[in-house]
Amino acid sequence: MAVSSPPHMAHPPQHAPARRPQWTIFSNHAHVLVCIVRNPEERVREIARKVGITERAVQRIIGELEEAGVIKRERLGRTNRYSLSLDRPLRHPLEANTTIAEVIRVIESE
């Protein structure tokens, strides 16, 4: 037996605001990294806004990425500039044969 939607749900309005998804394929670490790839001088506040997490969470992720050797932070006056080592392999055994650069290429190929 087919279940149909109520009449008011059959055609949602086209102007309805987009909601943030409950989950995504990529982690917040990947999202932060994409922001840094796109703008190596991006401010933590702006990264947090784009990713949808707190500034504190961005700072923690940047620290973890630095510790893993994926990024290096250079102080430029009041801002940071990040350099990247994208040739590093992904950390999980299922993806260890793939580099960070390969994942970034897929994301940036839109």
Backbone torsions as a table, in degrees:
resi	resn	phi	psi	omega
1	MET	NA	126.1	-179.3
2	ALA	-79.4	140.3	177.5
3	VAL	-105.4	126.5	179.9
4	SER	-103.6	156.5	179.0
5	SER	-76.4	150.3	174.0
6	PRO	-59.2	150.6	-176.6
7	PRO	-52.1	-38.9	-177.6
8	HIS	-73.0	-11.6	179.9
9	MET	-104.8	-5.9	-173.9
10	ALA	-61.4	-41.1	-178.8
11	HIS	-133.1	92.6	179.9
12	PRO	-62.4	149.2	-179.1
13	PRO	-62.6	141.5	-179.2
14	GLN	-69.6	-22.7	-176.9
15	HIS	-92.1	8.8	180.0
16	ALA	-63.2	136.3	-178.8
17	PRO	-65.9	142.8	178.5
18	ALA	-72.0	131.7	177.0
19	ARG	-95.9	149.6	175.9
20	ARG	-69.6	134.2	-178.8
21	PRO	-65.9	154.9	178.7
22	GLN	-66.1	-34.5	179.7
23	TRP	-148.8	161.6	177.6
24	THR	-135.2	163.2	179.2
25	ILE	-66.9	-39.6	-176.5
26	PHE	-95.5	148.5	-179.0
27	SER	-78.6	169.5	174.8
28	ASN	-62.5	-31.4	175.7
29	HIS	-59.5	-45.2	178.6
30	ALA	-64.1	-41.8	179.9
31	HIS	-62.8	-43.6	178.3
32	VAL	-62.3	-44.1	-179.8
33	LEU	-61.7	-41.2	177.6
34	VAL	-61.1	-42.9	177.9
35	CYS	-59.5	-42.2	-179.5
36	ILE	-70.1	-37.6	176.0
37	VAL	-60.3	-44.1	-177.6
38	ARG	-70.0	-32.2	180.0
39	ASN	-150.1	96.6	-177.1
40	PRO	-63.5	-9.5	177.6
41	GLU	-111.9	16.9	-179.3
42	GLU	-60.2	136.2	178.2
43	ARG	-77.7	148.3	-179.3
44	VAL	-55.3	-41.4	-179.5
45	ARG	-58.6	-42.8	-178.8
46	GLU	-71.3	-38.7	176.4
47	ILE	-61.1	-45.5	179.8
48	ALA	-58.9	-42.8	179.6
49	ARG	-63.4	-45.3	-177.6
50	LYS	-67.2	-40.2	-177.3
51	VAL	-80.2	-28.5	-179.6
52	GLY	87.7	32.8	177.7
53	ILE	-130.3	174.4	-178.5
54	THR	-77.0	159.5	175.8
55	GLU	-61.1	-38.0	178.3
56	ARG	-61.1	-40.9	178.3
57	ALA	-65.1	-39.7	177.9
58	VAL	-63.2	-44.3	178.8
59	GLN	-60.0	-41.3	178.6
60	ARG	-63.7	-45.1	-179.8
61	ILE	-63.8	-43.6	177.8
62	ILE	-60.1	-41.9	177.2
63	GLY	-60.4	-42.4	179.0
64	GLU	-67.4	-39.3	177.7
65	LEU	-67.0	-36.1	175.0
66	GLU	-65.2	-46.9	-180.0
67	GLU	-59.0	-34.8	-179.9
68	ALA	-81.5	-5.1	179.4
69	GLY	80.6	15.3	-178.8
70	VAL	-82.5	-37.7	178.2
71	ILE	-131.1	157.2	172.4
72	LYS	-126.5	138.7	-178.3
73	ARG	-103.5	130.6	176.0
74	GLU	-122.0	129.8	-179.1
75	ARG	-80.5	127.7	175.6
76	LEU	-124.6	89.8	-175.5
77	GLY	64.1	-118.1	-179.9
78	ARG	-95.4	1.7	-178.9
79	THR	-119.2	168.0	175.4
80	ASN	-110.3	148.7	170.5
81	ARG	-122.2	131.8	-176.7
82	TYR	-107.1	135.2	169.8
83	SER	-109.3	150.7	-170.6
84	LEU	-120.6	146.4	172.7
85	SER	-115.8	80.8	-173.0
86	LEU	-79.9	-3.4	179.1
87	ASP	-81.3	0.0	179.0
88	ARG	-69.3	142.9	176.7
89	PRO	-74.4	155.8	173.0
90	LEU	-64.9	155.0	-169.5
91	ARG	-84.8	-28.3	-177.5
92	HIS	-78.4	139.6	-179.3
93	PRO	-54.9	-31.1	179.5
94	LEU	-66.4	-27.0	-177.7
95	GLU	-116.5	10.0	-172.8
96	ALA	-60.8	-17.1	178.7
97	ASN	-90.1	8.2	-180.0
98	THR	-117.3	138.5	178.5
99	THR	-91.2	162.6	176.3
100	ILE	-61.5	-38.1	179.6
101	ALA	-58.6	-39.5	-180.0
102	GLU	-63.8	-39.9	178.7
103	VAL	-68.0	-44.3	179.5
104	ILE	-61.0	-41.0	178.1
105	ARG	-58.3	-41.3	178.9
106	VAL	-63.8	-45.6	-178.9
107	ILE	-65.2	-40.7	-175.7
108	GLU	-82.2	-4.1	-175.2
109	SER	-84.5	12.8	-178.7
110	GLU	-58.1	NA	NA
